[in-house]
């Protein structure tokens, strides 16, 4: 699905956003970590994983999403990275080193 979405976007670099959301369906909690690209001010979901826990995500859970994006499209397609307050400095540094 991610490849299809990128083919619909103009060629260039993308601002990536990683965010987590928790949905509850009856008694079932779904904790979803999602990577999106920004196009014309809109975040378009590209990749996601279901976290098998409650609460915030960590670097070890975020990096596979970033790495998967890089595997699919290359590090040169990343213009920048945004994340919410749950992101650690270590996470941001690791991504910055990959981008440079």
N, C-alpha and C positions, 0 to 999 in steps of 0.2 A: 504494500500500500504506500509506503514512504517513497519508493521510486516513482510510482504513478503521480503522487502529489508534486514532487520536485519537477517532473517533466511538464507540469502545468504552469509552473512559475517561470518568470524570466531568469535567464542564466545570470549567475553572479554569486556573491557571497550572501550568507544568511546570518541574522542575529538569532541565536538559539535561546530558548527559555526552558528551564526545567522547573516543574512545579508538582506538588502532590495534592491529591484530594481524597477525601474519605466519603464514600457513599454507603448508606445502610439500606438494605433490602430485607425487610422483615427482621429476622434475627441475624442476618449475615452482613458483616462489615466488609467492604471492598476498599482497600487502601491502594490507590493507583498513583504511580509516579510516571509522569508524562514529559516527553521532550517535544517542543513545538518550534516551528520557524516563524518569524515575523515577516509578513508581507503586507505592505500598505497599512501598517498599524494594527493588523489582525494576527493573533497567534493561531497558527494552523497545526493541530496535533499531528505528529509524525510517528513517534515510537512510544511505547508505554510498557510498563511491567506492573504486575500485581504484587504488592508487598505482602508477605505472609506475617504481618504483625500490625499492631496499632501504633499510631504516633508518627513522628518525623522520620524522614529518610536520612541516610548518611552518605559519605563519600563513596564507600564501597558499593552502595546501591545505585548511586547516580552515574558513576564512571562507565558502567556497561552501556548505558544509553548513549553517552557521548562517544564512546568507542565504536558502537554500532553505527552511529551517524558517520563517523570518520571512515569506517570500513566501506560503507555504501557510497559515500560521495567525496571523500577526501578531506583532509584537514584544511586545504586551501579554500574550501567552501564556507568556512566559519569566519564570520566577520566579528562576532563577539558572543558573549554568554551572559545571561541574566538568570538569577535565581532568587528565591525568597529568603527570608531571614534565617531559615533552617540551614542554609549553605554555610559551610565552614570556610575559613581562609585557606586551609589545606586543599579543599576541593577546587576553589577558584585558581589557586596557584598551579595545581596539576593540569587544569584545562588550559591555562595561559601558556604553560610550557609546550603543550601539544600544538597550540595555535601558532606559536612563533617558529 
